[in-house]
Amino acid sequence: MEFLRIACLVVLVLTSLLAIPLVLMHKGRGGGLSDMFGGGMSSGAGSSGVAERNLNRITVSTAVIWSICIVLLGLIQRVNG
């Protein structure tokens, strides 16, 4: 059980560190802080390219893995507590 807890913690740290640059790489959609930094001046074509779709998939996958680790750590804590 200790190995699973340590593995979850390692995966949690890695996915947390990976999520930060992934979220920051997304293109601003306007109407928020992205307008403040010049993101509102881009033309709104509305279509997303292959790279942006792949970035979305990777970001969502990272968030799902992060969430699973949080739930597993909570369950491990409940069993050991």
N, C-alpha and C positions, 0 to 999 in steps of 0.2 A: 504494500500500500504506500510505503514511503517513496518507492521508485516512481509510482504514478503521480504522486504529489510533486516531486521534483521535476518530472517531465512536463507536467502541466504548467509549473512555474516558468520553466525555460521557454516553452512555447508561448506562454502569455507575454513574457518580456520581448521575445522576438517579434511577435505579431503587433505588439504595442509600438515598438520602434519602427516597424515597417509601415504601419498605418499612417504615421505622421507625414512622411514624404508622399505617400500615395494620395492622401486627401489634398495636400498642397499642390500636387501636379494637376488637379482637375481644373478645367476651364471655368472661369466665373460666369454665372448666368445673369448677373446684374441684379439690381434691387437690394443691395446690401453693402457690406463692407467692400465687396469687389468693385463697386462704383467709386468708392473713395480712392482706390489705388489705380484707377484707370481702366478697370475691367468693363465698365459700361460703354466704352467707346467702340468696342468691337462690333462688327456687323453680325446681326443675328440670323445666320443662315438656317439654323434649326437642324441641320443634318450633322450627325456625328460620324466621324471616320472610323476606320477599323482600329486604329490605335486607341482612340478614346473609348470605344466599346470594350476593348481588351483591358484598358485601365479600369473601367467600371467593374468588369468581372473580377479582376484581381482584388480590387478594393472591397467588394462585397464578400468575396471568399475569405479575405483576411479578417473581416469583421465577424463572419460566421464562426471561423476557427477561434477567434478571440472570445466570442460569446460562449462557445462550447467549453473552453478552458475555464471561464468564470463559473459556469454551472458545475463542472466537474470538481473544481476546487471547493465550492460550497458543499457539495455532496460528501466529499472526502472529510471536510471539517465536521460535518454533522455526524458521520459514522465514527470518527475518532474522538469527537468531543464528548 
